[in-house]
Amino acid sequence: MKVTKKGALSLGAIAVASAFVLSGCQASSDDGGDKQASGSLTVWVDAERVDALQGAADAYTEKTGVEVDLVAKDNATIKDDFIQQVPTGEGPDIVMGAHDWLGELTTNGVVAPLELGDSAGDYLDVAIQAATYDGTVYMLPYAVENIAVLRNADLVPEAATSFDDMIAKGTAAGLAQPFVVEQGAEGNPYHLYPFQTAFGAPVFGTDDSGSYDAGDLQLGSEGGYEFAAWLASQGKTGTGVFNTDIDGAIAKQAFLDGTAAFWLTGPWNVGAAVDAGINVAIDPIPSPTAEAAQPFAGVKGFFLSAESKNKVAATDFLVNYLGSEDVQLELFQAGNILPALSAAADTAASDPIIAGFQAVGGDAVPMPAIPAMGSVWQYWGVSEAAIINGEDPKATWDKLVADVSAAIG
């Protein structure tokens, strides 16, 4: 099996532009596309995505007369630059970013609601959930990313049916370390979250709109304590499956060397495994309970500036161009991350690796974007690391819940 490489779908920028010009994709002008619009749009994008979007920008200008200026930005600074510039009347009409920025962006009043209309139903459910904040859609999603289990199919031919079965299968294959997952001295709750959710212990509950509710902290639920006890049983004083001495680099090397048959990680690590000649299969995350193990989903997309002087054209460009199957596949080629548009996701899933991540993503839940999540990350990982290293699970989890509750206020 191999990862779909850039260029495999043959959707170059020129082809995208041609497809738009010839298609029925409509601008907002009454005559369906005469160049009666005016003005321009500035779009800030990750520097690695400019080429993938150039065809759509050119096609939009050809169709409407509205110039689209794609500005390459450093992904490490794009959010802060956007927050700082929008209130001054500067900055772009549209910015590319991650859904978990939404709490900060809405608090600062720098993004406007986005009218997707009926097209909202064309996206993966988790993508729309992530694009929604307090019941309002603010983002045009283009990619969904989640972790899954990479399996060395030559060492273990069949997927595991449960967490215990995974360990048993790896042990039967003669491996002292059947399964690896990144932790490190301060833990890594992102990678352990699927197991926590299997005990019915999400971080936060949700309100009637489906949005996360900062006032409903679920870490202290019965399931949270059950997860803590299980985590202890798999740590230093138990089976030793979880180990804070194993960081990302060590976990990766164990899988590449064939000393581990199962690796819980994301699509960003698949290429290295394939290049190493490993026969990689992508499996659901095996649950330690009868319930599904639900990983976090990170969703990437585009936001509309609250101060855009050309919101009608910006919305048109977002919904009808950046939300098209052609462009979503172009963006997929640029990053090998599952497209958010369902039709594009199904096309990309002709690659079994992508199909595997798509299947696991069906159980994924959006990473909370609410500001209160910052208070969770502060204490969560170190608490889990302490439990793995033999600290009392109940007392440690009690302290985690108390610390987070106090920080949220």
C-alpha positions in Angstrom: 0.0 0.0 0.0 1.2 3.5 -0.6 0.3 7.0 0.2 -1.2 9.0 -2.6 1.6 11.3 -3.8 1.2 14.9 -5.0 0.3 14.8 -8.7 -1.4 11.3 -8.6 -4.8 12.8 -9.3 -3.6 15.0 -12.1 -5.5 18.0 -11.0 -3.1 20.8 -11.9 -4.0 24.4 -11.3 -4.6 25.0 -15.0 -7.1 22.1 -15.1 -8.9 23.5 -12.1 -9.1 26.9 -13.6 -10.5 25.4 -16.9 -13.0 23.3 -14.9 -14.3 26.4 -13.2 -14.6 28.5 -16.3 -16.5 25.7 -18.1 -18.6 24.6 -15.1 -21.9 26.1 -13.8 -20.2 27.4 -10.6 -22.0 30.7 -10.2 -20.7 34.0 -8.9 -23.1 36.3 -7.1 -24.0 38.4 -10.1 -27.5 38.1 -11.3 -26.5 37.1 -14.9 -24.6 34.1 -13.6 -21.1 35.3 -14.3 -20.6 38.4 -16.4 -17.8 40.6 -15.1 -19.9 43.1 -13.3 -18.3 42.7 -9.9 -15.7 45.1 -8.7 -12.9 45.3 -6.1 -10.5 42.6 -5.0 -10.0 39.9 -2.3 -6.9 39.3 -0.3 -6.5 35.7 1.0 -3.8 34.7 3.5 -2.8 31.1 3.1 -0.1 28.7 4.3 2.9 29.1 2.0 2.7 25.5 1.1 -0.9 25.8 -0.2 -0.5 28.8 -2.6 0.0 26.7 -5.7 -3.0 24.5 -4.8 -5.3 27.6 -4.7 -4.0 29.6 -7.7 -6.3 27.9 -10.2 -9.3 28.8 -8.2 -8.2 32.3 -7.7 -7.6 32.7 -11.5 -10.9 31.2 -12.3 -12.8 33.5 -10.0 -11.1 36.5 -11.5 -11.9 35.3 -15.0 -15.6 34.7 -14.0 -16.3 37.8 -11.9 -13.6 40.4 -12.5 -12.8 40.3 -8.8 -9.0 40.1 -8.4 -7.9 37.5 -5.8 -4.5 38.1 -4.2 -3.1 35.0 -2.6 -0.6 36.0 0.1 1.8 33.3 1.4 2.1 33.5 5.2 4.1 31.6 7.9 1.7 29.2 9.5 3.4 29.9 12.9 2.4 33.6 12.8 -0.7 33.8 10.6 -3.2 33.6 13.4 -1.6 36.3 15.6 -1.1 38.6 12.6 -4.7 38.2 11.6 -6.0 39.0 15.2 -3.8 42.1 15.3 -4.5 43.5 11.9 -8.3 43.0 11.5 -9.3 45.5 14.2 -7.2 48.2 12.4 -9.0 47.6 9.1 -6.0 45.9 7.7 -5.4 42.2 7.0 -7.1 39.9 4.5 -10.7 39.2 3.5 -10.1 35.5 4.0 -7.6 33.6 6.2 -6.6 29.9 6.2 -6.4 28.3 9.6 -7.4 25.6 12.1 -10.8 25.2 13.7 -9.4 25.3 17.2 -8.6 28.9 16.7 -12.3 29.7 16.7 -12.6 30.5 20.4 -9.9 33.1 20.2 -11.0 34.5 16.9 -14.6 34.9 18.0 -13.6 36.3 21.4 -11.6 39.0 19.5 -14.4 39.6 17.1 -12.3 39.2 14.0 -14.3 36.6 12.1 -17.8 36.8 10.5 -20.4 34.1 10.3 -20.3 32.2 7.0 -23.5 31.3 5.1 -23.0 27.8 3.7 -26.7 27.3 3.0 -27.6 23.8 1.6 -23.9 23.1 0.9 -23.3 22.4 4.6 -24.7 19.0 4.0 -22.0 18.3 1.4 -19.3 18.1 4.1 -18.3 15.4 6.5 -20.3 15.7 9.7 -17.2 16.2 11.9 -16.0 19.0 9.6 -19.2 21.0 10.0 -19.2 20.4 13.7 -15.7 21.8 14.0 -16.6 24.8 11.8 -19.5 25.7 14.1 -19.0 27.7 17.3 -22.0 28.5 19.6 -24.3 27.2 17.0 -23.0 29.4 14.2 -20.8 28.3 11.2 -17.6 30.4 10.9 -15.4 28.3 8.7 -15.3 26.8 5.3 -13.6 23.4 6.0 -11.2 21.8 3.6 -9.3 19.0 5.5 -9.9 16.7 8.4 -7.0 15.1 10.3 -7.1 12.4 13.0 -5.0 9.7 14.4 -5.4 5.9 13.8 -3.5 2.7 14.3 -0.8 1.9 11.8 -0.3 -1.9 11.7 2.6 -3.8 10.2 0.5 -6.2 8.1 3.5 -8.5 7.6 3.9 -9.0 11.3 0.2 -9.1 12.2 -2.1 -9.9 9.2 -5.4 -9.1 10.9 -6.7 -6.0 12.6 -7.2 -6.1 16.4 -10.7 -6.3 17.7 -10.0 -4.7 21.1 -7.1 -3.2 23.0 -6.3 -6.5 24.7 -6.5 -8.3 21.4 -4.0 -5.9 19.9 -1.5 -6.6 22.7 -2.1 -10.3 22.4 -1.6 -10.3 18.6 1.6 -8.4 18.9 2.9 -10.7 21.6 2.0 -13.8 19.6 4.1 -12.3 16.8 7.1 -12.5 19.1 7.3 -8.8 19.9 8.3 -7.7 23.4 6.7 -4.3 22.6 3.6 -5.0 20.5 2.2 -1.4 20.6 3.8 2.0 20.7 2.3 5.5 21.2 4.0 8.8 21.8 4.1 10.0 25.4 7.2 11.6 26.8 7.9 13.0 30.3 4.9 15.4 30.3 2.5 12.9 28.7 0.5 13.3 25.6 -3.3 13.4 26.2 -4.0 14.0 22.5 -2.9 10.5 21.7 -4.6 8.9 24.8 -7.9 10.7 24.2 -9.5 7.8 22.2 -9.0 5.5 25.2 -10.5 8.1 27.5 -13.6 8.5 25.4 -14.0 4.8 25.3 -14.8 5.1 29.1 -17.4 7.7 28.4 -15.3 10.6 29.6 -15.1 13.5 27.1 -13.4 16.6 28.3 -16.5 18.7 28.1 -20.2 18.0 27.6 -22.1 19.8 24.8 -25.1 22.2 24.8 -28.3 21.9 22.8 -26.5 23.3 19.7 -23.9 20.5 19.9 -21.2 23.0 20.9 -18.8 22.3 23.8 -20.0 23.7 27.1 -17.2 25.0 29.4 -19.6 24.8 32.3 -19.9 21.0 31.8 -16.5 19.6 32.7 -16.7 15.8 32.2 -13.2 15.0 33.3 -14.6 14.4 36.8 -17.2 11.9 35.6 -17.3 8.3 36.7 -15.8 7.4 33.4 -12.9 9.7 33.9 -11.9 7.8 37.1 -12.4 4.5 35.3 -10.1 5.6 32.6 -7.5 6.8 35.2 -7.6 3.4 36.9 -7.2 1.6 33.5 -4.3 3.9 32.6 -2.5 3.0 35.8 -3.0 -0.7 35.0 -1.3 -0.2 31.7 1.6 1.8 33.1 4.8 1.3 35.0 3.3 -0.8 37.8 1.0 -2.7 35.5 1.5 -4.1 32.0 4.0 -1.4 31.0 2.2 -0.8 27.7 2.3 3.0 28.3 5.7 4.4 29.0 6.7 8.0 29.4 10.2 7.1 28.2 8.7 6.6 24.7 8.6 9.9 22.9 7.6 10.5 19.3 11.0 9.7 17.8 11.3 6.4 19.8 7.8 5.3 19.0 8.5 6.0 15.3 11.8 4.1 15.2 10.3 1.1 17.0 7.7 0.8 14.2 10.1 1.4 11.4 12.5 -1.2 12.9 9.7 -3.8 13.1 10.1 -4.2 16.9 6.5 -2.9 17.3 3.5 -4.1 15.2 1.1 -1.4 16.1 1.6 2.4 16.2 -1.0 5.0 17.2 -0.2 8.1 15.2 -1.4 10.4 12.4 -1.2 10.6 8.6 1.9 12.8 9.0 4.0 9.6 9.8 2.6 7.3 7.2 5.1 8.4 4.5 8.1 7.4 6.6 6.6 3.9 7.2 5.9 3.4 3.6 9.3 4.6 2.6 10.8 2.1 5.0 9.2 -0.7 3.1 6.6 -1.6 5.7 3.3 -3.1 4.5 1.1 -0.5 6.3 -2.5 -1.1 7.1 -4.7 1.6 8.8 -6.9 0.2 11.5 -9.6 1.6 13.9 -8.3 2.4 17.3 -8.9 -0.7 19.4 -11.0 0.1 22.4 -10.4 -1.1 26.0 -14.2 -1.2 26.5 -17.3 -2.1 24.5 -17.6 1.6 23.4 -15.8 3.2 20.4 -12.5 4.9 20.9 -13.0 8.4 19.5 -9.9 10.4 18.6 -9.8 14.2 18.3 -10.3 15.6 14.8 -8.4 18.7 13.8 -10.2 20.5 10.9 -8.5 23.1 8.7 -10.4 25.7 6.7 -10.9 29.3 5.8 -12.4 32.1 7.8 -14.1 35.3 6.7 -12.8 38.5 8.2 -15.3 40.5 10.2 -13.9 43.7 8.6 -13.8 42.5 5.0 -15.0 45.3 2.7 -16.2 42.7 0.1 -18.1 40.1 2.1 -20.4 39.1 -0.7 -17.6 38.2 -3.1 -15.5 36.7 -0.3 -18.4 34.4 0.6 -19.0 33.5 -3.0 -15.3 32.6 -3.5 -15.3 30.5 -0.3 -18.5 28.6 -0.8 -18.5 28.1 -4.6 -14.8 27.9 -5.4 -12.8 26.8 -2.3 -15.7 24.5 -1.4 -15.5 22.8 -4.8 -14.4 19.2 -5.2 -11.6 20.2 -7.6 -10.0 22.6 -5.1 -10.5 20.4 -2.2 -8.6 17.7 -4.1 -5.9 20.2 -5.0 -5.5 20.9 -1.3 -5.4 17.2 -0.6 -2.6 16.7 -3.0 -0.7 19.5 -1.2 -0.9 17.9 2.2 -2.3 14.3 1.9 -4.9 15.2 4.5 -8.5 13.9 4.1 -10.7 16.5 2.3 -13.6 17.9 4.3 -16.0 17.8 1.3 -17.6 14.4 1.2 -17.3 13.9 -2.5 -13.6 14.9 -2.5 -13.0 12.6 0.6 -14.5 9.7 -1.3 -12.3 10.3 -4.3 -9.2 10.6 -2.2 -10.2 7.4 -0.4 -9.4 5.4 -3.5 -6.0 5.2 -1.7 -6.5 2.5 1.0 -4.4 4.5 3.4 -6.6 7.5 3.1 -9.7 5.3 3.3 -8.4 3.9 6.6 -8.1 7.3 8.2 -11.5 8.3 6.8 -13.1 5.3 8.5 -11.5 6.0 11.8 -12.4 9.7 11.4 -16.1 8.6 11.3 -15.8 8.2 15.1 -13.7 11.3 15.6 -14.9 14.3 17.6 -13.7 17.9 17.0 -11.0 19.1 19.3 -12.7 21.7 21.6 -12.1 25.2 20.4 -13.5 27.0 23.5 -11.0 29.1 25.4 -11.4 26.9 28.5 -9.6 24.1 26.7 -6.3 26.0 27.4 -6.9 25.3 31.1 -7.2 21.6 30.4 -4.0 21.2 28.4 -2.1 22.9 31.2 -2.6 20.1 33.6 -3.9 17.1 31.6 -0.7 15.6 30.2 1.4 15.8 33.4 -1.4 14.2 35.3 -1.6 11.3 32.9 2.2 10.9 32.9 2.1 10.7 36.7 -0.5 8.0 36.6 1.5 6.0 34.0 4.6 6.3 36.3 2.8 4.8 39.3 1.1 7.7 41.1 -2.3 6.9 42.7 -4.8 7.2 39.9 -7.7 8.5 41.9 -5.8 11.1 43.9 -4.0 12.3 40.7 -7.2 12.5 38.8 -8.9 14.3 41.7 -6.1 17.0 41.5 -6.4 17.2 37.7 -10.2 17.9 38.0 -9.7 20.4 40.8 -6.9 22.3 39.0 -8.8 22.5 35.8 -12.0 23.6 37.5 -10.2 26.3 39.4 -8.4 27.5 36.2 -11.7 27.7 34.3 -13.3 29.5 37.2 
